[in-house]
Amino acid sequence: MVGIEIYNDDGAILIDGSGHNHRLLHKWSVQATTAMAMVSIVDAKLAVSASAGTSPIFAVAAPPGAWVSLWAMNLTPTQANWKYMTTGARGATHECYAFQDGLSEPMAGTGLVVLRDAAGVVTFDADANYASIVDMVFVAPGQAFTRTYPAGRKYAVSNTVPMVWRSSGGPGGGWTNVSPYGAAISGNQVAFGKYQYRGTSPGSMSSGNSVGAWFMVLDVTGL
């Protein structure tokens, strides 16, 4: 049992012995490339612990104005792999961030303030950089809007639930017109909505999810 609990003004627990707060596991840069018949794609890979029980939170800070949206995610006992569609030029650099909770990926416990659970696992380490989620955004079909956040900060987005509209008709029935719902960061503003990724006509059929897309906006200033 941990003898310290920190609450906010609304009575919600911010820090205790449960250890579910996500902290920065790794930051790295990925250059946009191509895959199969797609256009530009961000293919980010990260080695993970075989004992990790949850999927890390992945966020990307694309070049200004470049749209990004989740194409695929694969998690094995040793590697996490995120593939993001992007309108950024091939070769452009995307900054990537992965956050994980301290129970799935244990922390060293080197900070000035360290909390441990009954099993001795570090659940809070003052040396860690914790995820700062500033917004959860839902985008319904047909919606497009922009949100403004405090200036002077750096932001990244995580597409937690993707939504893609497409139409077929290419060779072998391939996708000729692909219109994902994504996000584009420009300074302290983030645009959300459908963008044209491949082909010249908007997609007319949903691929998988037709309810809406979800995004997390994270403040990654100083990470």
N, C-alpha and C positions, 0 to 999 in steps of 0.2 A: 504493500500500500504506500502510495506517494503522499507525503504530508503537505504538499503545496498544490494549490489550485488557483488559477487566475481567471477571473470572469470579466466580461465587458459590462457596459452600463445596462445592457438588456438582460443580464443574468446568464448569458451563454458562456460556457466554459471555453477558454482559449487554450489553456495549457493544463494538462493533468497527467495521469499515468497511463492513459490509453494509447498514446503514441501515434495518433493518426494524422498529425500535422505533417504536411509534405515539405521537404527541404530540397534544395538544389543538389541533385545527384551528379549532374555533368552538364557542362556547356561546351558546345563545339560549333564549328562552321561547316556548312555543306554547300557545294556548288550545284546549281540546278543542272540537270542532265536530261537525257531522253530515255524512254523505255518503251519497247514495242512500237506501236503506232501512235503513242501519245505524243504530246507536244513537250512542254517543259515539265519536269518533275523534280521534287526534292526527295531524295532517297536517304533517310537518316537511320543509321544503325547504332545500337548501344549494347555493350555487353552488360548483362544483368546477372545477379546471383541465382543459382539454381534453387535457392530456398525462398526466393521472392514470391510472396503470396498474392500480390496485386499488381496490376499494370501501372507503370509510371505515368504521370501526367506529362505529355509532350506539348511544347509550345514553340512556335516559330515566329521570328521577327524577319519578315521578308523585306526586300528593298522597297523604298517608299512608293506607294501606289500599286504594287504588284498584288494581285489577288492570290489567295491560297485557300485550299480546301482539301480535306482528307480524302484520299483515294483508297488506301488499304492500310491495315495495321496487323502485324503478326507478332505473337509473343511465344517464345520457346523458353525452356528452362535456363538457357544461357544467353539469349539475345532478344532484344526488342527491335522491331523494324517498322518505321513509319514511312509511308509514301504519301506525299502531298502534291496535288496538282497546283501549278502556278502559272501566271501569265508573265512572270519575270523571265528575262532573257536567259538562254542556256549559258552557263558559265557564271551567272550572277551568284553572289554569296548570300546565303540565308543563315542567320544565327539561330541555333537550336538550343533548347533548354529541356532537361528532363528532371522532374521532381518525383521523389519517392518518400513514403512514410518510413519512420525509423524502425518499425517492427519487421517490415519485409526486407529492408536494407539497413542493418544495424549501424549506428553511429559510433564514433570513437569515444565520445565523452571527454573531450579535452577542454571544453569551455569553462569559464568562470562559474557559470551556473549549469548544473547537470542534474537531470531527474532520471531515475530508474524505476522500473516496475518491480513487482515482487520477485520476478525471475532474474533480476539484475540487468535486464536489457535497457539500454539508454532510450528514453522516450522524449527527452528534450536536451539539446546541447546548444549552449549560447554561441558556440563557434559556427553553427550551421546557418545557412542562408535560406530562410523559409519562403515558400511560395506566397506571393501577395496577389490574391485574386480580387480584382476590383469590380468585375461585372460578370454576370451570366446572361447571355443574350440568346433569345429564341427568334428565329426567322421563319415565318410561315410562307407557304407557296405564294408567290406574287409580291411579297414584301421587299422593299429596299429602303434603307435609311442609314443615317450616319450618327454616331454618338461621339461626344466630345468629353475628354478626360482632362485632368489637371495638366497644365503645360509644364515643360521642363523635365518631363519624365520619359522613360523608354518603355514601350509596350510590346508584348508578344501575344499571339492568339493561339488557342487550342480548339480545334474543331472536334468536339466530343461526339456529336451525332451528325453524320454527313447526310446531305440530300443532293441528288444529281438527277437532272432531266436530260434525256437523250433520245435520239431517233436513229433507226438503223437504215440500211440500204446500200452500204458500201460492199466491197468485195467480201464474200463469205458471210454477209449479214453483219458486218462490223459496224461499230458506232461511228457515224459520220458527223453527227452534230451533238456535241456534249456541252451542257450548260449546268455547271455545279452552282450551289449556293456557297459563297465563301466570304472572306473578309479581306480588306485592304487597309493597311496602316499608312497614314500620312501624318507624321508628327504626333500630335495628341488627339487626332481624329481617326476613328475606325469606321469604314464603310462596310455595310453588310447587305447581301442580296445576291441575285443570280448574275453570273457573268458568262461570256462566251469563251469556252476553253478550246474547243476543236470544231471545225466546220464553220459555216457561215449562217446557218439557220438555228434558231433556238430549239432545244430538245422538246419533244412533245410527250414523252413517256417517262414516268419516274423509274429510277433504278433502285430498287430496294425500299427506301423510305420516301413516302410522299406526304408525311405529316408536317415535317419542318426540320430545320437544322438547328443545332445547339452549338454555342461557342462560349469559351471562357476567355476573358481578357485579363492578362497578368501584367503587373508592374514589375519589370525586370531591371530597373535602374540600379546600377552599381554591381550587377552580377557579372 
